[in-house]
Amino acid sequence: MNSPYLPRTLPAELEILIEFSLDLRWTWSHAGDALWQTMAPEIWEKTQNPWLLLQNVSKERLETLAQDQSFLSKLEALNGERIDYYSQDGWLESEYPGSQLGTIAYFSMEYGLGEALPIYAGGLGILAGDLLKSASDLNLPLVGVGLLYQQGYFRQMIDAQGAQQAFYPYNEPSGLPIRRALDKHGNRLTIVLELPARELFLRVWEVQVGRVSLYLLDSNDLMNNPVDQAITAELYGGGKEMRLLQEIVLGIGGWRVLEALEIQPEICHLNEGHAAFVALERIRAFKRNYQVTFAEALWATRAGNMFTTHTPVSAGFDCYSPELMQQYLSEIVLTLGISFHQFLALGQSSIERSEETFNMTYFALRTCAAVNGVSRLHAQVSQMLFHQLYPHWPITEIPVGYVTNGVHVPTWDSIFADALWTCFCGKGRWAGKVDTLRKQIESIKDEDLWTFRGESRGKLVKYVRQQIIEKLKLRRAPEDEQSLVQNIFDPNTLTLGFARRFAEYKRPNLLLHDPDRLIRLLTNSHYPVQLVIAGKAHPSDKEGQQLIQEMANFVRRPEVRGHMVFLADYDMAMAEQFVQGVDVWINTPRRPWEACGTSGMKLLANGGLNLSELDGWWAEAYTPEVGWALGDGQTHSEPEWDAVEANELYRILEERVVPEFYQRNERGIPEQWVARIRSSMAILAPEFSSNRMLRDYVERYYLPACTQYQQRIVNNATLAKKLAVWQTLLAEHWSAVYMQNLQIESSDSEHYITLHVYLDDLLADSVRVEVYADGLENAMPFCQLMDRKAALPGSVNSYLYEAKVPADRPAAEYTPRLVANHRHVNIPAEEAHIKWYR
């Protein structure tokens, strides 16, 4: 068969493999892995890329496979399973039949889908990849938009001094499981952006992720000058100007891709502030198509935009100077009908601070009707970070919700875990509701769980040994030295894991606080422990690189070697091995700097346990029966706190984790440990899956946003136009609105509050009068609507308001306030006017 994409012909019996290899659904198919492994084991092990495998496997091997009935039977079975997958209606149709949910466009700077497409750096990209995969499983109308990097993120080597060295292999498009996107006429799609004194040509590639399409933009076009060709050269590379250009390509270019493909999303989901310029281009397109003002277009489109923030510190926000913004965006802003000063104010803390840098996160907040953090604690942290954008509002009412992240379990479960879950929960367990999984997992016997964990740990030990052997072969180590590797690690020994980005706030070297104590823990002859570590530091993070060097040199100490290893070049393939085989995952961030953290979630379905700081997801997941907690659940800034928690970490390992693992019954099973595994798998694995995460997004955000967007654009955006007028009137008259004559009459059970309110020329329905009080003993604040009664005699547009509130606190703790009010507006996300009586 001749394929327009594959530069060779396959035997007719194997033609379906072309379709298989270009559909990244194989990244969560154990049967698919086995098939590719059978075809060409060496190529598969080195590349994990079926598309590259098809290009490089020998013609003779293909002809042999075409006559191999056993192989063809497996191929037929895999194709049947794939057809069945695509024929199912999916969760959305079964749960919300006839749903009016329109297309969701998901914008992200990076996607971690598999090693065959290395366009990710870490957790943000892995999360985006898992979301696309779950969207396919649930059959949601979602498309992804991102960038295709020529080099992607760096690859890591550890040199003889233990220092990190960074390398940037080239991503050859012909070797990636992607294809050129075509326009409606069948031509290769190219998007053109206007840059100062030149045009930027962007190639567009399509990636099939099951039912979901991901579109990637690429500036490496010969029509561009060499500098512009390099815009998409490297993920998170270059300086401020290069980053700004990448974000212009992602947001503005990404929206134009959808327009060119005649995809009309009702919801744009921004995965971090990098993607915020899509809101700008969406406003511009709406203004042009509907012939409305900028304000009206903002009101219309904002309802269909949502923003997910992943950053727990303001230093993580992308900010650009007004001069740089002027250089690249002034021409676009001219088409909006507003001044450049007005545009800049959308990305600044207030309109009075015109010299302030343009903050992409602030711009996203002002152009999206809904904002969420990625864990409950992170939402609270974000409310404090964004407080200055909503002056005079209580912290608890800053409009940031949360959807705690989850992981795509079929991507991260081992073949042993998949078999166990399939046996007890069925094959389609992650394609719909997961409510029944807990009871099914709780029925698994101790022997089955412990056997499954032994198989998983043994596989990890083999992987660790193989990785070390490969490194020894690279430096041509003697055979006798290579043979010693077989003594490294023991498949029956408690195995701890630590792998993540090496950054100071993650405290990766907390375990090294007392080296002698750690060595005693590792080398205990009765209760031995082994520790596998991996991670990268950003090439510009010198402190993180120093932490890697300290760790790499520690594991080379003679007394440690054999009990602890640092594996270089941590990537998705290595992460899979770690999370499938490790017994306990250690996580030590400095609270509250871990927005969520998903690495520990990947262990859950695999029977691994977590020992983590009470930060991010673990702050809401932890209970004593599912793992171990580090810290007191509070935020500490005192310098000595790291030492306190390091000692606590050692103590938990010495007194609780290690003894529990080795305390066996007469059958050799650690009953308490296995009970903990069962609880963790049953309770946490479904709850922290991307299946649950994406269903939360649909029910809490996508469906309401879709309804609100449709309401605002119907009848040539009539409602959006009314909202723009409403907001203008609020701004004109708010300073003249005031409250007077607060009266409180108290009894044993309640306080009766009355208040006079003068509204100037505002309609009474444009404001809401409330009684507010801070929460008691960490409870939520009290807020009650006051009833509007008679008009005040002798005054224009003024009214008496009253309310009865509980007398469980002194009357002086209640305060009336005025806030903007409209039933079609998200207050205070879209309109933050507020006025307090005192």
N, C-alpha and C positions, 0 to 999 in steps of 0.2 A: 504493500500500500504506500502511495506517495502522500505524505503529509505536508501541508504548507509550512509546518513548523519543524518537523524532524528531518534532518538532512540525510536521511537514508530510508531504505524500504524495508519493511518488516514482512515476514511470512503472513499470509492471510489469517492463519490460526491465531496470530499474536497481535493483530491490528488493534484490538481493544486496549492493549497496554499503552498506546499513545494517549488515549482518553484518560486512563487511570493515572498516568504519570503527571498529567497537567491538572489534575484535580487534587488539591492538597488535603482532601479527606483522608488520603493514605497516612497523613501524619497522626491520625488517631485510630489506626486500624492495625491490630496485632497480626491479623491474617495477612494484611497487605505487606507488613514488614517481612513475614516469613516467605512470602512469594518472591519479593525482590532479593532476599537473602539467598534463596534457592537458585535464582538466575545467575548471579555473579557475586559470590560472597565477598571477595576482596574489594571490588568496586563499591559494593554497598557499605561495607564497614568503613571505608575511607570517606565516602561522600554523603551517605544517607540521602541520596538524590536520585530518584528513579529516572528523571528526565536525562540526567547525565549518564546514568547507567545504560539507558537505551541507545545512547549515542556511541558508547564505548565498548559494549559487550561484543564479542566476536561474531561474525556472520555464521561460523560453524556452530557456535553455542546456540544461537537463535534457531538454526535449522534443526538442531537436536531437540530443543525444547518444543518445537512445533510438532514433533513426532512422539513426544513423551506423554502418554495418556494420563499418567498420574499428575503431571504438571497441568495438563489441559483441564483435568477434572477440578483441580484447585482453582484454576482461573475461572472456570464456569461457575463454581460455587461463589467465588468472590464477586463476580459480575451479578449473580442473582441477588446477593445480599445488598449490593449497591443499588440495583433497580428497586428493591423493596424499600430501601432508605428514602429514595427520591419519590416514591409513590405515596408515602404517608402524608396525611394532612398536617400533622404537627400540633404542638401545644396551643398555639394561638387560635387556630381554627376550632379546636375541640373545646377550649376554655371560653373563647369569645367568638362564637359563630356569627358571621356577618359583620365582624369588626370593621370599622371604618379607618383603622390605623393605616396611615399612608406610609410612603417610603421614608426610612430613617437613613440619613447620610452620616457616617461616623468618620471623623477626621482625626488623624493621629500622626505624629512625627515619625513614629516607629511601630513596627509590627513584628512580634516574635511568633512565627508560625512553624518554624522548623529550621534545621541547619542547612537545608537546601536553598533557603532564601534568607541570607544573613543580613537583614536590614533592621536590627534591633540592638539596643545597648544593655537593657536590663528590665527591671520590673514593669516600667510603663509600657514597653513594647510587648512583653509577655502577656500582660493584662489585655492589651488590645487584640492580640492574636487569639487569646482564649475567648474573648467576647465574640469575635467573628465566628469561631467554631461553634459556640453555643447558639448563636443566631441561626446557624445552619441547622443544628439539631432541633431547635424549636420552630424552625420554618418561619422566621420573621422576615418582613420585607426590608432588609437592611443592605446597604452597600458601604464599602470602606473606601477611604481616600487617603493616600500617603505619598511618600517619595521613594524612588528607586535610587539607591546610592551606589556609585561606582566602587566604593571601597567599604562602605558600611562602617561598623564599629571596629576597633582595633583587635588584633590577635595578640596574645601574650606569650612571652618566653621569660623564664627566670634564669639569669646568667650565673656564672660561677660564684659571684659575690652575693647572690640572693636578690639582686635588683631586678625589677620589672623592665623588660624591653618590649616596645610596642611595634607591631608590624601591620601593614594594611594591604592584604591581598586584594586583587582586582576582581570585582563581580562581573564576569563576562555574561552579558544578557543571554547569549545563545545557550549557555549552560544552566540557566535558571528555569524553573518550572513556571514560566510566564509567556504570554503572547502579546503581540501588538494589538491594542484596542482599535477597533474599526468604527468609522462613522456610519451613518445610515445609508450611505452610498457604497459601502464596502471598502472605502479607502482608509489607509492608515491615519489614525487621528493625531493631529498636531495642534497644540494650543499655543496661541501667540499672546504674550504679555507686553505691555508698553513700559519700557524702562527709559531713564533719561538718555535721550539722543540715540536710542537704539530699540530694536525689538528683541524679545527673548522667545526662542522657539523651544517648546516643550514636547517631547515624545510622551506618549501615554501607553502604559502596559496594563494588561488585565491578568489578574491572578484569580483562579477559581478555588474558593475555599468551601467545598461542599456546595450548598445552595447559594452561597454568598459570593458576590463579585467584589474584588478589591482592585481599585485603579491606582496606579503608581505613576507619578510624573518624574520626568528625567530630562535634565538640561544638557546632557552629553550629546548634542546634535551639532553636526558640522556647520550648520547655518549660524551657529553662535560663535562669538570670539572665544579664545581659549579661557579667558577669565570666567565668562558666563557658562562655559561648558562645565566648569568646576563647581558651580553652585550646588549641585547634588552629588559632589564627589565624596563627601565624608559626613557621616552622621555626627552631629554635635562638634564639628570641626570648624576651624577658622575663627575670625573675630566677630565683632558686633555686626559689621556690615554684611558679612556672609550669612550670619544667623538670620538677620532681617530679611535678606533675599530668599532664604529657604522658607521662611514663614509666609512671605508674599506668594511664593510658588504654591505652597500647601493650601493656603486659604483662598486667595484670589484665583490662582490657577485651578485649584481643586473644584471650586464652584463652576468655573467655565467648562471643565470636563463634563460635569453633570449636565450642563446646558447643551453641550454639543451632542451628548448621547440621548438627549430628550428625557432625561431622568429628572423628575420634579419632586424633590424631597419636601415633605411637610415638616420634618424635624431634622435639624442639624445638631449633632452631638459632638461637642468639642472636647477632645481628650487632652486636657491641659491648655494653657494659654497660647501655646505655639500656633494653634489653629484659629485664633480669634479673627484673623482677617477674612475668614469666610463670612462672618456676620457683616462686614463692610461691603463685600461684593454682593451679598444677598440683598442688602438694602439698596444698593445701586441698581441691581437688576429689577427689583420690585418697583422702584421709583420710575424707571424707564417704562416698564411694561404696563403699569397702572396709571401713569401720569399723575403722580401724587407728590407731595412735598417730602423732604427728608424726614421730618418729624412723623408724618403719617406712615412712611415706609418703615421707620424704626418701630413704631407701635405695632404694625402688622407683622413684621418678620420676627421681632423679639419673642413673640409668643411661641414660635416654632424652634427657638434655639435653646439648648441647654448646655451647661458647662460643668465639667467634672474637674475639680482641682485636686492635684496629688501632692501639693507642696506644703510642708508644715512650717516653713520659715520664709519671710519676705525676701531674703537674699536669693531665693530660688526663682523669683519672678523675672521674666525677660523684660528689660527696660532699654529704651533707645532715646537718644538725644533728639530734641525738636528739630535740630538741623538735619540729622540723618533722615528723620521722617519726612521733612520738607523735600529733601532731595529725591526720594523715591515715591512719595504718595501725593505730592501736591497736584499733579495732573488729574488723578482719580478724584480727589476731594473737590476739585473745581466742578465736577459733574454732579455733585451732591446738592448744590444749592445752599451750602453753609460755608462759613469762613474756615480757614485752616486753624485758627485759634479755637473755634467751636469744636472742630474735630479733635484737636489735641486734648481738649478738656475731657473728652470721653475716656481718655487713658491716664488722666491725672487725678490726684486726690481731691482737687476742687478747681473750679474755673478761675479762681483768683491766682492760682500758682502756675502761671503760663510758662515759667522757665523750668518747671519740673520735667523730669524724663517721662516719656510715654510708656506706661506700664501695660503690657499685654493682658495681664490678669484683670486689671481694673477695666480695660476695654471689654473683656469678655463678660465681666459682671454687669456692665451697663447695657450690653446688647443681647443678653440672654435672660429670659424670664425665670429660669430655674437654675440653681447652682447646688452641687452636692460635693461633699467630701467623700472619702473612700473608707471611712470607718466612723463609728460613733464619736470616738475621742477626737479624731481628725476634724470632724465637723465643728466641735467645740473650739479647737485650736484655730480653725479658719474663721470662726465668728470673731475671735479676738484680732486676727490679722486684718480683717476687713472692716473693723469697727469704724475707722475714720471715714469710710465712704458713706456711712449711715449715722452721722452725728446726732447725738441726743437720743438714739435708740438704745434700749438695754441690750447687753451682750447676747442674752438668750433669744432675742428677737431678730438678730442679724440674719438675713434670709439665706442660710446655708443648711440644707438637709444632708442626709447621708444615705449612701448605698454601700454597704461594706463589700469590698472586693471578694471575688471567688476565683477558683481555678477550674479549668476544663479537665475534669477527672479522666475521660478517656485518653487524653494526651499524656497524662502523667502517671497513670496506673501501670504497674508491671504486668507481664503476662500471667504471673501467678495471682495477682490481685484481681485481674480481669476475670480469670477463671472462677475464683471464689465468689465474686460479686454476681457473676452470671448465674452460677449455680443456685444462689439463694435469692436473687432479686430479678433475674431475667435480663434479656439482651437490651431492651429498650428503656432501661432504668433512668438514663440521663436525658431522655428526649421529652419529658413532660414533668408532671408533679413528682416530688421526691418524698412526699409525706409518709409513705408506707415503708420506706427503706429501713428506718430505725428498727422497727419490730423484726424485720427479716434478718438483719445483721445480728441482732441480739440473740437469735436462735442458733448461731454458729457454735459448735463445740470447741472446748479448749484445745483438743488435739489438732483440729483443723487449723485453728488460728496459729498455733505455735509451729506447726509444720510449714505453713505458708510463710511465716516470718523467717524460718531457717533457710528456706529456699531463696528468699529475697536477699538475705544477708550474704549467703554464699555466692550469689551472682555478683554482688558488689565487690566482694573480696577478689574474685577472679578479674573483675574489671580493673581494680586498683593495681593488681600485680601486672596485668597486661600493659597498663599505662606506664608503669615504671620500667618494664622490660623494653618498651619502645624507646624511651628516653635513653636508656643505657646503650641500645643498639646505635642510636644516632651519634653518640660519642665514642662508639666502637669499644665499649667496655669488654674486658676479658670474659670468657665463657663462665669461669668460676664465679665471677662477681654477678653475672646474670642469673646463675643457678641459685644464688642466695635469696633472690626475690621470692622464691616459693615459700620462704619462711616469714615473709612480711604479711602480717594480718592473719587472723584465724577466723574461719567461718562460724565458730561457736562463741566468739568473744563479743561482749557488749561493744557496739559500734556507735560512736558519737559523730555527728556531722556539723560542720559550720561552713557555709559557702554563701557569699554575697559580695556586693561591692565593698571594697575596703575604703572607708571614709571615717574620719575621726569620730563623728557622732554615732556611728554604728558600733564603736568600741570593739573592733574585731580581736584586739589583743588583750582583752580583759582576762582571758584564760592564762595569759603569761604574767599576770601581776605577781604571782609567787611561783617562779619556775620550778623550784624544788618540790613544792607541794603538788604541782601538776605532774611532775615526773613520778612521784610516789604513787599517785593515782593511776597512772598509765602502766606502771611496772609491777603492781601488786601481784604476786605469784598466785595467790588464791582467788582473787577477784580482778582479773586483768581488764583493762579498758583500751580500746583503740580509737583513734581520732583521725578523721579524714577532713581536710580543709582545702578550700579553693576560693578564688576571688580575684577581681581586678580592681585597680585604682585608676581613675581618670588620668590620662597622660599629663594633664596640667595640675593634678593634685599631688604635690610633692609630699605632703604629710601622709596621705594614703599610701603612696609608694614606699615611704619609710616603714610604715606598719607592715607592709608585705615583706620587706627585706628582713625585718625582725622575725617575722613568723617563719619565713623560708630558712633562715639561718638556724633558728631553734630546732626545726625538725631534722636538721643535719647532725645534731649532736649524737654521738655514738650511743648514749644511754636511751635516747628517744627513738632512734631509727628502728624500724620494725613495729613500733607502736603508734606512730603518728606520721602522716604524709601530707605534703602540700602538692596538689596537682595543678599544673599550670594550664592556662587558657580555658577558664571556666566558660562554658557555653550551654545551650539548651540540651545538647546530647549528653554532656557530663552531668548536668543537673538532673536529668531523668534517672541516671544510674544512682546518684546520691539519694534522691528522695524515695526511690524504690527500695533501697537496701539499708539505709541508716535506721538504727533503733531509736535514737533520740536526736532531735534537731535543736541546736543551741542558738539562741538569738539574744543579743545583748545591746540593743540600741539605747541611746540616752533619751528617756521619756521627756517630752512627747514628740520627738523628732521623727519617729517612724509613722508616716501617714497611715499605712496599713500593714504592708509586708505580706507577701503571698507565698514565700518559699516554704514556710512551715505548713501551709495549707496543703501543699502537694504531697506531704507525707501521709495525710489522714487516711485516704482510701487504701494506702499501702501498709497500714498497720504501724507506722512510725509514730512516735510520741514527741511532744514539744516541751522544752524547758526554755521559757522565754521571759523577757522583761514584760511587765504589764503595760504594754504600749500597743498602738495600732489594733489589729484584729484580735490579738490575744487578750487585750483588756476586756473585751466583751465575750470571748469564747471560753476563757479559763474557768474551770471548776475543779476542785481537788481530785475528782475521779477520772479526769481526762488527761492530766499532765502535771507539770510543776511550774510555779510562778516565781520570778525573780523580782525583787523590789517590793515597795509598799504601796504601789499604785498612786504615788504622789510625784510631783515634779521637784527636782532638787538641783540647785545651782552651786552648792558648796563643793569646793575642790576635793575634799576628802571622801565624797560619796562614791566615787569609782572604787576606791579601796574597800569601802563597806560592802558594795555589791559583789566585788570580786571574791571576797571572803565568804559571802553568802552563797555564791555560785559553787565554790569548792565544797562548802558544807552540804548543800543539797545533793551534789553528786556523791560525796563520800557517805553520807548518812541515810540517804533515801533512794537515790536512783540505782547505784551499784548494788547495795544489798538486796533490793527488791528484784532485780534482774536475776541474781544468782540464788535466790531462795526458792528451791524446787521441792515439789512433792515426790511421792514414791515413783511416779512415772516420768520424772525429770522435767515437769512443766512448772514454770513459775506462775502459780495461780493468780496472785495479786497483779502481776505484770500483765498477764493475758486479759484479766478483767478490765484493766485500764485500756488495753488495746481495743477491746470490744466496745467500751463506752466511747472512746475517741472516734472510732470508725462509725458507730451507729448515730451518735449525736452530732458530731462536728462535720464529717465528710459531706453529707447532704447540705448542711447549712452554709458551708463555706465553699460551695461549688459555684461555677459561673452560670450554671443552670438557674440556681436560686437568685444570683445577682442580676441576671438579665431579666428574669421574670419580675423582680423588684423594679427595674428600670421601666419595664412595660407598664406595670400597674400604677406605680407612683408618679411616673414622669411622662412616658411616651403617649399613653392614651389621653391623659388630661391635656397635654400640650397640643396634641393633634386636634382635639375638640376646640381648644381656645384659638388656635391658629385659623381653623376653618371659620369660626365665628367672626374673626376680625377681617377676613378678606372677602367674605360674601358680599354681593351687591356692590362690586367695585370698591371694596374696602370701606364700606360705610362706617362700621364700628371703629376702625382704626382712625378714621378722620374725626369722629366724635371724641375719641380719647385724646387726640392731639389738642383739640379745642379745650377739653376739660382740664388738661394739664396746664395749658397756657393761662387759663383763668385762675387756677390755683396759684400759680407763680405770681400773677399780678396782684392778687388780693390777700395772699396769706399773711403778709406783714400787718394788715389791718384787722385781722381776726383776733379776738381776745376773749378771755373769760373773767368773770367778776362774781363777787358776792357768794363765795363758797360757804354753805351752811351745813353743819352736821349735828344731828340729834341722835343720841346714843341710848340704847337700852341694853339689858343683859345679853340679848341674843343677836342684835343687829345694830348697824349704824345706818341712819337715813340721811342721804347726802343729796343736797340740791345745789344747783349752779346756774348762773346766767351766762349765756354764750352769745356773742355778737359776731355775725358772720359777714359783715360788709356786703359785697354784692355776690357772694357765693350762694349757690343753692344749698339748702339744708342737707340734702342727700349727698352732697359732695364731701362732707366731713362726717367723722364718727367721733362721738364723745365717750370716753371710757374712764373707768376708775381702775387704777393700777396700784399694786403693792408688790414689793420684792417677795420672793419665795421664802417660806419658813423652813429652816433645817434642811437645806439643800433641795427643797421641793421646787417645782416650777412656779414662776411668778403668778400672782393673781391678777386677772384682767376681766372686767365685766363691762358690758355695754350699758351706757346710761340712756334712759328713755327720754325722748323729746316730748315735752308737754306743750303748754300754751305759749303763744307768742307774748313777749313782754310788752305791756302797754306803754305807749309813748316812745317806743324805739322802733327803728326800721330793721327788719330781718334779724331779730334777736329772739331767743327762746329760753324757756326754763327747762333744765334737764334734771332728772332725778334717778336715784338708784338706792337699793337696799343691799348692804353687804354684810358678811358675817362679822360678829364682834369678837372674833378669836384673836384679835390684835388691837392695839390702840388705834383710835380714829386717825391720829396724826400720821400713821404709816400709810394711809390711803391718799393717793394723789390723782386728781382728774387730769386728763390730757386730751388734746385734739389730734386726730390723725386724718390724713386724706382717705377718702372712701369712694370706691366704685366696684360694683359687683363683678365687673369684667377685668379687674386689674389685680395683679399680685402685689400686695402691700407688705413690706416696704421695698421689695425687689425692684419694682418699676416706678414707684413714686414714694419718696421717703419724707415728705413734709410731716413734721410733728411739732407740737407745742405743748409744754407742760404748764400746769397752774403754778407750780413752784419747783 
